[in-house]
Amino acid sequence: MPCSCRARFTSRSLPNDLPLALLARSKDAIGGWYAVFREQDETVAFVCGLAAPLAGMDAALFKRICTSLVGEVAEVERSLRARGLL
């Protein structure tokens, strides 16, 4: 279940502290952050996701996971916007 941040960075525009900051956030988030390199435009995107088996998952748990992932991405995007990166 991935939830993608809207920010995109090139190798030159990627803030040095961002990958480590997202990894540090992963310890407290319901999901984990990872980077995705997009070859078509040579940019890096960051995604917060959770790999969970769907068997036995009810609608309430699925909603809680999705809401948590969206909230995590929204918080990171607010931080990026405050830094002028989004």
N, C-alpha and C positions, 0 to 999 in steps of 0.2 A: 504494500500500500504506500506508494510514494506521493509526496506533496512537494512540488517544486517551488523554489524561490524564484521570483521574477528577475532578479539581478543576473546579469551576464558580464563576464570579465574576459579580457584578453590576457595573455601572459604579462603584458606591460601594465595593465590597469588593475591587476589583482593585488589588493593590499596584502602585505607580507604577513600580517597578524590574523587574517581572516580564517584560513584553513585550521590553524591551531585553536582559534576561538570556537569554531563550530565543533571541532572534535571534543573540546572541553564541555560544551553544552550537551553533547550526546550522553554524557554520564547521568544527567538529570532529566533528560527528555524521555518520553515513552518510545520514541524511535531514535534512529541514529542518522547523523549527517554524512553524506558522501558527495564526492565531486563527480561530475559527468563532463567529459570533453566532447564537444560537438565539432566534428571534423568539417562539416559544411561551412561553418563560419569561423572556425578556430577559436571558439570561446569556451569558457568553463562555466558551468551552472552548478548550483548546489541544491541537493535534494534531501529532504528529511523523510525517511521511510522506515517501515517496520515489516519484517518478514514474519508472518504469523500464519499458522495453519487455520484454514477456514472451518474445518470440521469441528463441530461443537461450539462455534462462535454464534452467539445470538445477536439480534439486531441492536440491543442496548450496548453490548460490548463493542460491536463494530462502530456504532455511532460515537462512543467514547474515544476510541482510538482515532477515528477520523477527526473529531473535534480537537483532540490533543495535538495531532500533527499540524492541522491548520493553524491552531493557536501558536505553536512553536514557530512556524514559518512567518506568521504575522509579526511576532515579537522581533525576530531577526530582521525582517524587512523594515520595521520601525527604526531599528538601530542603524541599518544601512542608510535609510532616508535621512536620519539626523546627521550622518557623516557626509551626506551629499553623494552617496554611491548608488542611489536608486531614484 
